[in-house]
């Protein structure tokens, strides 16, 4: 094994010793590479990506991307302009045809009420973005903030305040600061409310709890039990609404484990198979059943795709030595 630094995937791909080890874990340099993996958490991520390329396991990434830059505002502007054009045209005709000032006033008043009604309806109407299983979506808000929706998730907000969002499922937020009004950006789930000014964070709400991971900046959580919790970068928190308390509060957490879904993968690090399959079920909308309790405790470390169920199951079976059979619409797990 060469005594040098490996900072990029390319560095590893160009190293013959690493290539030999990737293809043969029992190679003469295996001990050196295992020690290198333990030197830093990022080494595992680099090695995993490089190994996939060398071995030929290159999961297909299919992200459904839609640039929806608040089209409702454009529609609203068009409606108001059309109404103003009609108003001007009608008033011109009325000046020529009508001599009764009373009728002119009534017509103008009615038209104004219609305009205000359309404006108010559009301003306070709700905008919703949804994804199905196996689908991801990028949403660009009016203020320039970007929301990446994971599969089977949704966000909703009004045109009046697109910086106050209700979330169901999972999403990654890249919030742009509002330097003019300094307005807060708010994300609401059934368990808690996240308040920020400008930052990057991941929120997932499912099964009576909400998970929040802060990648950059700082945020404040307003928990539904009345308490507040400030977060710093690398902080990961799980809060249960049913138990009305924080279940997990970790610092210096590797973000790749919590936001890897954005690149079309799920990354597991000594995760038991039961928990891993729960996450896979959430992404694909399938149901798993264990034939015996023994398979639930099998540990899995690695990466599986979130956009192709067949490839995902093959990767799981290969790394855990199990069988998965579909029986009456349910994926049943057997030990080999």
SVG drawing of the C-alpha trace seen along z (x, -y; Angstrom):
<svg xmlns="http://www.w3.org/2000/svg" viewBox="-79 -61 84 82">
<polyline fill="none" stroke="black" stroke-width="0.4" points="0.0,0.0 1.4,-3.4 2.1,-5.8 0.2,-8.8 -3.0,-10.8 -6.2,-9.8 -8.5,-12.8 -10.7,-12.0 -12.2,-8.9 -9.8,-9.5 -6.8,-9.1 -8.1,-5.6 -9.0,-4.6 -5.4,-5.3 -3.9,-3.3 -3.1,0.3 -3.0,1.5 -6.5,0.2 -7.8,1.8 -6.3,5.2 -7.9,4.9 -11.3,3.9 -11.4,6.9 -9.8,9.2 -10.5,8.3 -7.9,11.0 -5.0,9.3 -1.6,8.7 -2.5,5.0 -5.8,5.8 -4.7,5.0 -3.2,1.6 -6.4,0.7 -8.6,1.7 -6.5,-0.5 -6.8,-3.4 -10.6,-3.0 -10.6,-3.5 -8.5,-6.7 -11.4,-9.0 -15.1,-8.5 -14.8,-10.1 -12.4,-7.3 -15.2,-4.8 -17.4,-7.0 -14.5,-7.4 -13.7,-3.7 -17.3,-2.7 -17.8,-4.9 -14.5,-3.8 -15.2,-0.1 -18.6,-0.5 -16.9,-1.9 -14.2,0.8 -16.5,3.7 -19.0,2.4 -21.9,1.9 -23.1,-1.5 -26.6,-2.1 -28.8,-4.1 -29.9,-7.4 -33.2,-8.7 -34.3,-12.0 -37.5,-13.5 -36.6,-17.3 -39.2,-20.0 -38.4,-23.7 -41.6,-25.1 -40.8,-28.7 -44.1,-29.7 -46.1,-29.6 -49.2,-30.6 -47.8,-34.1 -47.4,-34.4 -51.0,-33.2 -52.2,-35.7 -50.4,-38.6 -52.0,-37.5 -55.4,-37.4 -55.0,-40.8 -53.7,-42.3 -56.6,-40.8 -59.1,-42.2 -57.5,-45.6 -57.5,-45.5 -61.2,-44.5 -61.9,-47.2 -60.2,-49.9 -62.0,-48.7 -65.4,-48.6 -65.0,-52.0 -64.2,-53.4 -67.3,-51.9 -69.3,-53.1 -68.2,-56.7 -69.4,-56.6 -72.7,-54.7 -73.9,-55.6 -74.9,-59.0 -76.1,-57.9 -73.3,-58.4 -75.0,-56.2 -74.7,-53.1 -71.1,-53.9 -70.3,-53.9 -72.0,-50.6 -70.2,-48.9 -66.8,-50.1 -67.5,-49.0 -68.6,-45.5 -65.5,-45.1 -63.3,-46.2 -64.9,-43.6 -64.3,-40.9 -60.7,-41.9 -60.2,-41.9 -61.9,-38.5 -59.6,-36.9 -56.5,-38.5 -57.4,-37.4 -58.3,-33.8 -54.9,-33.4 -52.9,-35.1 -54.2,-32.8 -54.7,-29.6 -52.5,-26.6 -49.7,-25.3 -48.8,-21.6 -45.9,-19.6 -46.0,-15.7 -43.9,-12.8 -44.8,-9.1 -42.8,-6.1 -39.3,-6.0 -39.6,-9.6 -37.7,-12.7 -38.5,-16.3 -36.7,-19.7 -38.9,-22.7 -37.5,-26.3 -39.5,-28.7 -40.1,-32.4 -37.4,-33.5 -34.8,-31.3 -34.8,-28.6 -34.7,-25.0 -36.6,-22.1 -35.7,-18.5 -38.5,-16.1 -37.9,-12.4 -40.2,-9.7 -43.8,-9.6 -43.6,-13.1 -45.3,-16.5 -45.0,-20.1 -47.7,-22.8 -47.7,-26.5 -49.7,-29.6 -48.7,-32.2 -49.0,-34.8 -46.2,-33.2 -44.1,-30.5 -41.5,-30.6 -44.0,-28.8 -44.2,-25.2 -46.0,-22.1 -44.1,-18.9 -45.3,-15.3 -42.5,-12.7 -38.9,-13.8 -37.2,-16.8 -33.9,-18.6 -34.1,-22.3 -31.5,-24.8 -32.9,-28.1 -31.9,-31.4 -31.7,-34.3 -34.2,-37.1 -31.9,-40.1 -34.7,-42.7 -37.4,-41.6 -35.3,-39.1 -38.3,-36.8 -38.0,-33.4 -38.3,-30.2 -40.6,-27.8 -41.1,-24.1 -44.0,-22.5 -44.7,-18.8 -47.2,-17.2 -44.5,-16.9 -42.5,-20.1 -41.8,-23.4 -38.3,-24.3 -37.4,-28.0 -34.4,-29.3 -33.2,-32.3 -30.8,-30.7 -29.3,-27.3 -29.3,-23.7 -31.1,-20.8 -33.0,-17.6 -36.4,-16.9 -38.2,-13.5 -41.6,-12.9 -43.0,-9.4 -44.5,-6.9 -45.3,-9.4 -41.8,-11.0 -39.8,-13.6 -36.0,-13.4 -34.0,-16.6 -30.4,-16.8 -28.6,-20.1 -25.9,-20.3 -25.1,-24.0 -26.1,-27.1 -28.3,-27.0 -32.0,-26.2 -34.4,-26.3 -36.9,-23.4 -40.2,-24.3 -41.4,-20.9 -45.1,-20.2 -44.4,-19.5 -43.7,-23.3 -39.9,-23.0 -37.3,-24.5 -34.2,-22.9 -31.4,-24.7 -29.3,-22.8 -25.7,-23.2 -24.2,-21.8 -23.8,-18.0 -26.6,-17.7 -29.2,-14.9 -32.3,-14.8 -35.3,-12.4 -38.4,-13.6 -41.5,-11.5 -44.9,-13.2 -46.5,-10.1 -43.9,-10.0 -43.6,-13.8 -39.8,-13.7 -36.5,-13.7 -35.4,-10.1 -32.0,-10.7 -29.7,-13.7 -26.3,-13.2 -23.6,-15.7 -20.9,-15.4 -23.1,-13.1 -21.9,-12.3 -24.4,-13.9 -23.9,-11.3 -26.0,-8.8 -28.9,-11.2 -29.0,-12.9 -27.6,-10.2 -31.1,-9.7 -30.6,-12.9 -28.1,-11.1 -30.4,-8.1 -28.9,-5.8 -29.4,-4.7 -26.2,-4.2 -26.2,-1.7 -23.4,-1.5 -23.8,1.6 -27.6,1.3 -29.8,4.3 -31.7,5.7 -35.1,5.0 -34.4,1.2 -32.8,1.2 -35.8,2.9 -38.1,0.4 -36.3,-2.5 -36.4,-0.6 -40.2,0.0 -40.7,-3.8 -38.9,-4.6 -40.6,-1.9 -44.0,-1.5 -43.6,2.3 -44.1,4.5 -41.5,6.8 -42.1,9.8 -39.4,11.8 -39.9,15.6 -37.9,15.8 -36.7,13.3 -33.1,14.3 -33.0,12.4 -34.0,9.1 -30.7,8.8 -28.4,9.4 -26.2,6.4 -25.7,4.6 -23.1,2.1 -23.2,0.6 -25.2,-1.3 -28.4,-0.4 -30.2,-2.4 -33.6,-4.2 -34.7,-4.2 -34.6,-0.6 -36.2,2.0 -34.8,5.1 -31.2,3.8 -31.9,2.8 -33.1,6.3 -30.2,8.0 -27.7,5.8 -29.4,6.6 -29.5,10.4 -25.9,10.4 -24.5,8.6 -26.6,10.4 -26.9,13.9 -30.7,14.0 -33.5,14.9 -36.5,12.6 -39.6,14.1 -42.8,12.4 -45.8,14.1 -49.3,12.7 -48.0,9.2 -45.6,9.3 -41.8,9.6 -40.9,12.4 -37.3,12.6 -35.7,16.1 -32.3,17.1 -30.2,18.9"/>
</svg>
